[in-house]
Amino acid sequence: MRSENSPNGQQRSFIEEARRRQIIASAVEVISEVGYGNASLARIAKHAGISKGVISYHFAGKDDLMTQLVIQLYVSGAEHIAPKVAEAVGPRNMLLAYIESNLAFIAANVNYVAALTDVVLNLRDAEGRPRFASADGEQEIIVPLVDIMRDGQRAGDFGEFDPLLMAKSIRDAIDGAAGRAIREPDFDMDLYAAHMCRLFDVATRKVGADD
């Protein structure tokens, strides 16, 4: 296991990386409690039981902290999902593993996903534009899914459809489930995952295929 690199290229110690993760975790809890707008560095520091100066040592302000919060969740999600998809045999099973693992990750990290959603909606760059809500970012996220379906079509496992549009439909359904999980405490993610797998299993099959 290695430590991560800091912005100036120097390697962070494991203690420093653990402290950064602690601060991000506290930011998640504070955002969940009071929302992005009220999640000041002072409030986050108090929740973490540290001084505001400690946060300033590890992050270059609130925007940097919020950016790293989003990046960490995406990285953690990829680390959970990628092995599940890689273990699946064949494009169809890989597609189903993609859906199931995405929804399982959301269910296990609802507070974090809620905080990320709040950050993505509110964090702006120097020109006032949303920092993460861009078409380029969406395209990057769905590339692996598009590749799975294109490979499946070439192998004859999937029917004829536009892989990009199908990938966007699947991502919209996954993101919709995240919203449901945030708004509905009793939302049954396992039931929804089974429903989604049946739905997109049928949607991607060849016309007339019954196996």
Secondary structure, 3 states (H helix, E strand, C coil): CCCCECCCCCECCHHHHHHHHHHHHHHHHHHHHHCHHHCCHHHHHHHHCCCHHHHHHHCCCHHHHHHHHHHHHHHHHHHHHHHHHHHCCCHHHHHHHHHHHHHHHHHHCHHHHHHHHHHHHHCECCCCCECCCCHHHHHHHHHHHHHHHHHHHHHCCCCCCCHHHHHHHHHHHHHHHHHHHHHCCCCCHHHHHHHHHHHHHHHCCCCCCCC
